[in-house]
């Protein structure tokens, strides 16, 4: 019997995915029609019901609305299992699905986007991967049209819930448009081209800040579309007028060039089946056996009309998306360079071959050791070297193409391209990928011109600045005078020059005279960058590149702690630059990345590398397991530098003022609040200062007010989790400071007070440093009227703590006029949750009651007056259990008549 889900030949075995869905549907079919059962399924029943509903949605279009309502009614995991199954179907079965099922699949995906299902990003990416590049068949163009319609109609939802998936769609459709635009076809093809152009232009014009995340390959894709009028205008703005994109911090295309593209984008243009076959070829197939596998792969994926352009995407994937481990590299398995060589020789169209070579060399053009991966550039050099002597024409054409790129890829930024290629050659030789570049530079089979060009590139490889007594002064002065020209060329070149200036400046020898002062240097740096559209310390660098001028200056200040650096920062601060807020932001982001990330995140990695360079200590930051002690030291040093900045600010800029360091910290914090920065970032700042600057933040009313005013409940809940795990403290050990904070909060808004008490309970419930008994007594004994929120907070706090003798004593001694029913409620809660400890503590309290001196000193009383309601509740509680309260109290060795004489009549209360 034919399957209603997939095409299946008679000789094919039953597909396990299709079988599991069909069996679940057949077993549960009676339950898939209204009225639906109201019973709550077990986990296994829930999973089976999801399978049955999914099968019904795909195979019963007429019942689709009933099935989707059923799914909405029973879902308990945010649709996680359901979307997982959809992804499995797309990845494993899509080519076999019936046409009607494919249509239903797109409809179900749209519904999952509408409800913001968990895992929807993975589902959309899986569908994008099923669009085959260069394939102009009707089925493939239909899928492309359906997906771009889905992304366009659900734009706002995706922008809010899953913005990164829009960058995946942009990458895919930019790449597909290059193939589609070359084809002339039916009205459907023209309509598809129009939709692709509109979608891509919308993304680039309206949300360029998201597009930046794609990295340098965005430029590669746009260059292939420059013949399209809409993209010609975008390309012109990208080169000449970047402010048109209205993206803070983006001032030069070099920022894109310097950003490596994540491998997840390269997977988008390789179908799951292609990926599986390529990884098998590069992991298991031995030298000599690769030819039949290559022939099979070519017949399967590349021989159809138009599909030759897939070679470009495959080359890019092999370079950047498949990095074999050392055991494979050292084995007899065919290497990546050999497969790429085969792909290049299989090209029949010149433009495909040129684009494939560009894909091979693209990471060379702007290679930077701190950003890029050496594995991305390895195949090209190995292909050139291993083609000698048998395939010398391959080496020759690749070198010619590389030099063509150096000379013509971006003429305005040729110096950056030369630096990138030189850096690539340098690290390939330095890391031992090749034993020596002399294999190329001394090869008699290569032309003299090519060898000379290569030697020039090798000689320009980057090397550390040598700070010697002979050249120090002249080098610094020359760099200082040439700063304008380098910044005018590009911001990136300006940052490189600034890096050299700062390194020389902080290593200035004592007693050396320079033709300019630190103040002149500050003015020069700020003015030249501002003329290029970048303002130092404008608090936007944390959303910008980690290699920005502001971040660079901050790193030198942290690493050197040099007096001249202090003077420079104070000069900028005195002249209105937001130095303190930016310094606090940088250190907090650094601490957050250390705390939250298991791997080396970009800022932390770059910080470690620059520290290594500054101290001349070799540290391999590519290793995720960098010494934790070093990382901890770097973060502590960063906050120590910020503290020093505050001290110097108070001493030099606010001399004679009584302003405290805590107030200066609060001022920097408020600077972020006033600029409407994200609440997530504000939470990062607050968590960092509580952790690393506790003496300036814990118990500070102003900072606590910022916390409860500006963080929402989700952020506060996250902080409560951290507090409960003892990873964070915001109240510390000072009982008096905590009480003063509570007392001050009486004038806050109700919402602010509720937020404060949620934090107090989270911390004091697991902390023994703050004496809750003193908080209770002082709060109820204050001259102010205690509001209901504070009483509710104390009630919740006392209830979640155990009835210790001190806390029980405080409850028993509460004044009668301000604590009506409070003491009774607390005692009743303890009697239910911890009766044994309650009466043990009560016994100890009554023992102390015999000795008024002891009681007074322990609880701060000036005379004993036991709370009426507490005492009466105690007697009632005992009497209700058939125990005569007087007898029990007598067993506590207390003179009951004497106690009763000190108490008002229970009847009066």
Secondary structure, DSSP 8 states (H G I E B T S, - for coil): ---SSB---TTS---HHHHHHHHHHHHHGGGGSSS---S---HHHHHHHHHHHHHHHHH-GGGHHHHHHHHHHH--STTHHHHHHHHHHHHHHGGGB-HHHHHHHHHHHHHHHHTT-TTHHHHHHHHHHTS-TT---HHHHHHHHHHHHHHHHTHHHHHHH-HHHHHHHHHHHHHHHHHHHH----HHHHHHHHHHHHHHHHHHHH-HHHHGGG-THHHHHHHTTTTSHHHHHHHHHHHH-GGGG--TT---THHHHTS---HHHHHTTS-HHHHHHHHHHHHH-BTTSHHHHHHHHIIIIISSTTGGGHHHHHHHHHHHH----HHHHTSSB--HHHHHHHHHHT--SHHHHHHHHHHHHHHHHT--TTTS-HHHHHHHHHHHHHTTTTTHHHHHHHHHHHHHHHHHS-GGGHHHHHHHHHHHHHHHHHTTSSS-THHHHT-TTS-HHHHHHHHHHHHT--------TTTHHHHHHHHHHTHHHHHHH-HHHHHHHHHHHHHHHHT--TT---SS-HHHHHHHHHHHHHHTT--TT-S-GGGS-TTSHHHHHHHHHHHH--HHHHHHHHHHHHTT--HHHHHHHHHHHHHHHHHH-SS--HHHHHHHHHHHHHHT----TTSTT--HHHHHHHHHHHHHHHHHHHHHHHHHTSTT----HHHHHHHHHHHHHHTT--HHHHHHHHHHHHHH-HHHHTT-HHHHHHHHHH--HHHHHHHHHHHHTTS--SSTT-HHHHHHHHHHHTTS-HHHHHHHHHHHHHHHTT-SSS-HHHHHHHHHHSSS---HHHHHHHHHHHHHS---HHHHHHHHT--TTT-TTHHHHHHHHHHHH-HHHHHHHHHHHHHHHH-HHHHHHHH--SS----HHHHHHHHHHHHHTT--HHHHHHHTT--HHHHHHHS--TTT-
